[in-house]
């Protein structure tokens, strides 16, 4: 392998490692299963095959069972407290791609 090829491989490796370590928020789409505590806006949600808990960013807003919501995952870390941003039917189905794309 040429010197320039080795340099390009090293740059690619460094870039991939930096991306993996980067802390960024992620927005996911999940389905409400139930309201666990209305006083603090805590909801039990289904995301893919997992059950997660998320908190409404406004306790005056309620979400119905089986409705779909956008949830903010801080630092892309599912162990951290997650926040419900809003309902999919209210924000639109393309909310995630528009928010991440621009």
Number of C-alpha atoms within 10 A of each C-alpha: 5 7 8 9 10 11 11 12 12 12 12 12 11 11 11 12 11 11 10 8 8 11 12 11 12 15 20 16 20 24 24 22 19 17 20 15 11 14 9 14 20 21 24 19 25 18 15 11 6 8 13 19 23 23 22 20 16 13 12 10 10 15 19 13 14 13 15 21 23 22 26 21 20 17 13 16 13 13 11 12 13 21 21 24 18 21 21 19 11 10 13 11 15 9 15 16 10 9 9 9 7 5
